C-alpha cells in the first residue's frame, strides 16, 4: 500500500508527481522472477515513463529498452542502457534516427513497412554496416481495448499486413545490408483479458511455420507488451499478475530450438508506482453538479481527456469524510479537462490534498505547457 506523507506534501508546490519507489522495486523484482522462469527477455517500453530515476532503477534490474524514437534511444544511452539491449520500433522512423541506431549497433530495428526496410538497407549500406531487423507484423488480433490504443488490427497504421508479407520477404532477399532476426508484434495496450495473448500466441505459431517454410528462421519472437493494470482499485492490485501473464506465453507459444522470446512492457511496470498529487482550489455548486476544482489539469495528466481513461481519485486530507458526489475538474480552459464525473468522494474543501492514482505510465512523460503552465516536478518516496 502506498503511503502518502501529507505533512511533507504541505511544503511542496502542487501539482507534482509522487513515485512509490518501494512499489517500483517490488514490481521490477517480480517481473524478473517470473520472466526468468522461462528465460524470457524483457525490454522496458520507455515511452511509458522516461523519468531519469525510474529509468536508472530499471537499468539496475537488467532490463533492455524498447524505443519508438531516436530521442528515446539517446535517453537510453545517456542513462547507461547498452545498445545490445535496445530495440527500435515506430511506424515513421526518420533517417537520422535510423542512422543513430546503426551508429550504436542496436540490437534490432522492428520494421513496419517495405519502404522502411529499403531505407534501412540503404542507410546501412552507406554506413558500411548490416542492420538486424525484425518484421512488425499486424496479426489482426483484436485486443478488445480502447480503439485509440488498439494496434494489431488490419485497419491500424502499425505493422506489416499479412497480405504484404510475401512481397516484403521477396524484397528482403534482394537486400544485402539487412539481416532477418525474427518477428515483432504489439496488439494494443491496457489488455486485461489474457485470452487475447493466447490468441496472439496461436497466430504467432502459424506465422513462424509460414516463415520457416520459406527458409527464414525467426530467431527472435518479440510479443510486444500491452499487459494492463487495475485502475479502479490500485490498492488491492498494486502489482499485476505477471505469473499468469508470462505463463500464457510459456503454455501456448510453440517455440523451436534456438528461439528467444522478447517482451516490451511499459504500463504494467511503472503505472501503479506513480501518483499525481494536487490540491483543491474551489468547490463550486453547479445547477445539477458539484465541482471539485483542483490545481492539476490535463496538461499534467492527459489520459482522461485523450482516452476517456479513468483514474481513481482519493481525498488524502479527509479520507473518512462523508461521501458526496463531485465532478473533479482541472483549471485548463477546455471542457475536456476532467478527471471524473459524479465521483463518490469524501467531502472536499479548499486546500485538501488529492491523489490521482495509477499515473506512473503516460503521465509525466505526456506533460504539456498548454496555457503556459509549468511542468510539474517529481518527488520520490525514498528522498522526500
PyMOL commands that set and color helices and strands:
alter all, ss='L'
color gray80, all
select helices_A, chain A and resi 6-9+21-36+46-48+52-60+70-79+83-85+95-103+114-127+147-149+162-172+195-213+242-252+267-273+303-307+364-366+370-372
alter helices_A, ss='H'
color red, helices_A
select strands_A, chain A and resi 16-19+41-45+64-67+86-88+108-111+131-138+160-161+178-184+220-222+260-265+274-285+290-294+313-315+323-329+338-346+353-356+377-380
alter strands_A, ss='S'
color yellow, strands_A
deselect
rebuild
show_as cartoon
